[in-house]
Amino acid sequence: MTKFTKLALIALFGMAITTTTASAADAEKGLKLYSKKLKEVCGMPGSDFTIKHTTDEWTAIIEEGKMEDEIKAICGDDAEIKEKLVPFIGDFAVEYSSDSGNVPAC
């Protein structure tokens, strides 16, 4: 292998690890936000909230820009969260969705 190929592979591997870590960080922030801002209003732990949909369903809701509406549909109209925080709740929902096999600690 040439030096360039080795360097390219190392860079690709490094980017893959960084991307995975960044994604998990967003889900963790979403978990903390859910616990702090929505758990009491929703009247359910995060595990009950996230299993309302599969990974694909949560992803579709996020891509359509309807995450805020879905939070209100599940938790009621009293569930309000700042628009800039909604993506973190979305990442949390996807990470711990019904078909993910992951269970949040909240």
Rosetta silent file (secondary structure, phi, psi, omega in degrees, C-alpha in Angstrom):
SEQUENCE: MTKFTKLALIALFGMAITTTTASAADAEKGLKLYSKKLKEVCGMPGSDFTIKHTTDEWTAIIEEGKMEDEIKAICGDDAEIKEKLVPFIGDFAVEYSSDSGNVPAC
SCORE:     score description
SCORE:     0.000 S_00000001
   1 L     0.000  143.681  178.740    0.000    0.000    0.000 S_00000001
   2 L   -80.774  163.846  179.446    1.208    3.448   -0.719 S_00000001
   3 H   -61.864  -38.040  179.972    1.643    6.059    1.961 S_00000001
   4 H   -63.398  -43.269  179.713   -1.238    8.051    0.495 S_00000001
   5 H   -62.952  -43.551  178.317   -3.616    5.086    0.669 S_00000001
   6 H   -62.041  -43.593  179.347   -2.682    4.393    4.289 S_00000001
   7 H   -63.191  -41.023  179.067   -3.169    8.031    5.185 S_00000001
   8 H   -64.245  -42.030  178.911   -6.556    8.112    3.445 S_00000001
   9 H   -65.334  -40.919  178.246   -7.730    5.005    5.281 S_00000001
  10 H   -63.890  -42.921  178.688   -6.623    6.392    8.642 S_00000001
  11 H   -63.522  -42.783  179.065   -8.427    9.676    7.940 S_00000001
  12 H   -62.791  -44.031  178.075  -11.596    7.828    6.898 S_00000001
  13 H   -62.183  -43.489  178.403  -11.506    5.679   10.025 S_00000001
  14 H   -61.144  -41.655  179.200  -10.989    8.753   12.217 S_00000001
  15 H   -66.478  -38.509  179.653  -13.956   10.538   10.637 S_00000001
  16 H   -62.717  -43.010  179.053  -16.172    7.485   11.125 S_00000001
  17 H   -65.722  -43.055 -179.407  -15.366    7.347   14.841 S_00000001
  18 H   -62.984  -42.125  179.946  -15.898   11.103   15.264 S_00000001
  19 H   -63.470  -43.383  179.201  -19.281   10.975   13.513 S_00000001
  20 H   -63.014  -43.327 -179.962  -20.496    8.117   15.707 S_00000001
  21 H   -64.879  -41.984  179.552  -19.395    9.906   18.870 S_00000001
  22 H   -63.604  -40.316  179.715  -21.068   13.169   17.844 S_00000001
  23 H   -64.032  -44.603  178.851  -24.334   11.369   17.125 S_00000001
  24 H   -63.796  -34.985  179.451  -24.352    9.644   20.516 S_00000001
  25 H   -63.726  -39.157  179.057  -23.635   12.973   22.184 S_00000001
  26 H   -65.413  -40.170  178.538  -26.763   14.490   20.642 S_00000001
  27 H   -65.674  -38.746  178.647  -28.887   11.587   21.880 S_00000001
  28 H   -65.886  -40.607  176.862  -27.416   11.955   25.363 S_00000001
  29 H   -64.361  -39.718  176.918  -28.196   15.672   25.364 S_00000001
  30 H   -62.070  -39.274  177.740  -31.721   14.817   24.207 S_00000001
  31 H   -61.704  -45.313  179.167  -32.078   12.346   27.069 S_00000001
  32 H   -64.465  -40.907  178.873  -31.075   15.022   29.573 S_00000001
  33 H   -64.824  -42.289  178.383  -33.443   17.549   27.987 S_00000001
  34 H   -60.200  -47.804 -179.171  -36.328   15.064   28.039 S_00000001
  35 H   -59.375  -39.898 -175.263  -35.691   14.284   31.707 S_00000001
  36 H   -81.425  -41.859 -170.130  -35.497   17.950   32.624 S_00000001
  37 H  -103.379  -29.283 -170.548  -38.158   19.543   30.409 S_00000001
  38 H  -118.599  -22.854 -174.072  -40.673   16.890   29.317 S_00000001
  39 H   -55.228  -47.662 -178.674  -40.703   13.899   31.666 S_00000001
  40 H   -68.976  -42.758 -179.367  -43.020   15.488   34.209 S_00000001
  41 H   -64.854  -41.591 -178.981  -45.264   17.118   31.587 S_00000001
  42 H   -74.903  -25.657  179.544  -45.540   13.889   29.592 S_00000001
  43 L    72.095   26.658  179.627  -46.131   11.818   32.711 S_00000001
  44 L  -151.965  151.576  175.728  -43.941    8.980   31.455 S_00000001
  45 L   -69.184  164.918 -178.743  -40.305    7.973   31.522 S_00000001
  46 H   -59.098  -32.976 -179.909  -38.194    8.460   28.404 S_00000001
  47 H   -63.326  -38.278  178.329  -38.379    4.774   27.555 S_00000001
  48 H   -70.355  -35.119  178.241  -42.169    4.971   27.225 S_00000001
  49 H   -66.021  -49.292 -173.269  -41.900    8.115   25.085 S_00000001
  50 H   -70.748  -27.515 -177.891  -39.320    6.742   22.661 S_00000001
  51 L   -81.751    6.061  177.322  -41.010    3.385   22.037 S_00000001
  52 L   -66.494  -23.065 -178.660  -44.062    5.096   20.576 S_00000001
  53 L  -141.410  162.713  173.480  -42.398    4.754   17.138 S_00000001
  54 L   -82.464  172.309  178.378  -39.739    2.759   15.304 S_00000001
  55 H   -57.317  -46.622 -179.187  -36.450    4.266   14.155 S_00000001
  56 H   -63.865  -38.912  178.934  -37.812    4.774   10.627 S_00000001
  57 H   -66.437  -44.510  178.062  -41.000    6.408   11.913 S_00000001
  58 H   -62.445  -42.905  179.932  -39.082    8.818   14.171 S_00000001
  59 H   -60.810  -42.481  178.804  -36.702    9.637   11.314 S_00000001
  60 H   -63.932  -41.202  178.548  -39.633   10.391    8.987 S_00000001
  61 H   -60.841  -44.292 -179.919  -41.249   12.630   11.619 S_00000001
  62 H   -65.468  -46.926 -178.381  -37.997   14.561   12.036 S_00000001
  63 H   -63.055  -31.826  178.190  -37.385   14.890    8.277 S_00000001
  64 L   -80.917   -5.676  179.530  -40.930   16.200    7.766 S_00000001
  65 L    74.723   27.548 -176.255  -40.362   18.816   10.474 S_00000001
  66 L  -111.355   18.849 -177.737  -43.171   17.474   12.648 S_00000001
  67 H   -63.879  -42.200  179.581  -41.211   16.562   15.781 S_00000001
  68 H   -62.251  -40.976  177.421  -42.677   19.407   17.809 S_00000001
  69 H   -64.786  -38.265 -179.240  -46.200   18.356   16.781 S_00000001
  70 H   -68.642  -37.816  176.162  -45.458   14.744   17.694 S_00000001
  71 H   -59.380  -44.703  179.308  -44.199   15.747   21.136 S_00000001
  72 H   -67.454  -35.510  179.113  -47.489   17.583   21.716 S_00000001
  73 H   -65.524  -38.281 -178.670  -49.498   14.633   20.348 S_00000001
  74 H   -80.594  -41.312 -171.199  -47.817   12.239   22.776 S_00000001
  75 H  -102.844  -11.926 -177.671  -47.489   14.520   25.796 S_00000001
  76 L   101.428  166.343 -176.021  -50.343   16.975   25.374 S_00000001
  77 L   -68.088  -16.819  178.333  -50.487   20.645   24.462 S_00000001
  78 L   -73.812  -14.934 -178.750  -48.732   21.656   27.695 S_00000001
  79 L   -77.216  102.393  178.959  -45.507   20.101   26.391 S_00000001
  80 L  -121.162  137.073  177.625  -43.525   23.041   25.127 S_00000001
  81 L  -143.319  144.143 -178.820  -39.865   23.029   24.246 S_00000001
  82 L   -59.618  142.429 -176.329  -37.729   25.626   22.529 S_00000001
  83 H   -57.656  -36.588 -178.259  -37.417   25.061   18.796 S_00000001
  84 H   -69.935  -16.082 -179.996  -33.614   24.922   18.951 S_00000001
  85 H   -94.587  -13.897 -177.313  -33.811   21.983   21.408 S_00000001
  86 H   -58.211  -41.039  178.957  -36.221   19.871   19.339 S_00000001
  87 H   -59.306  -32.735  178.671  -33.444   18.220   17.234 S_00000001
  88 H   -68.966  -39.196  175.818  -31.837   16.842   20.395 S_00000001
  89 H   -65.066  -37.342  176.745  -35.136   15.292   21.494 S_00000001
  90 H   -62.511  -45.076  177.708  -35.423   13.842   17.988 S_00000001
  91 H   -62.174  -38.769  176.917  -31.962   12.272   18.218 S_00000001
  92 H   -61.715  -45.962 -178.941  -32.926   10.875   21.609 S_00000001
  93 H   -63.634  -41.398  179.192  -36.134    9.370   20.192 S_00000001
  94 H   -66.756  -44.876 -177.242  -34.298    7.758   17.262 S_00000001
  95 H   -61.082  -35.627 -175.378  -31.494    6.376   19.444 S_00000001
  96 L  -114.516   25.658 -178.488  -33.937    4.709   21.859 S_00000001
  97 L   -62.989  170.663 -172.920  -36.831    3.878   19.490 S_00000001
  98 L   -60.519  -30.563 -177.532  -38.875    0.703   19.843 S_00000001
  99 L  -102.622   10.519 -177.205  -36.762   -1.310   17.403 S_00000001
 100 L   -83.159  -27.255 -176.344  -33.337    0.000   18.465 S_00000001
 101 L    83.408   -0.732  179.070  -32.757   -2.360   21.383 S_00000001
 102 L   -97.307  145.969  178.692  -31.514    0.584   23.480 S_00000001
 103 L  -126.083  122.655 -179.834  -33.131    1.626   26.755 S_00000001
 104 L   -71.959  155.390 -179.243  -32.661    5.155   28.138 S_00000001
 105 L   -99.537   55.265  176.463  -31.719    5.664   31.758 S_00000001
 106 L  -142.666    0.000    0.000  -34.468    8.105   32.671 S_00000001
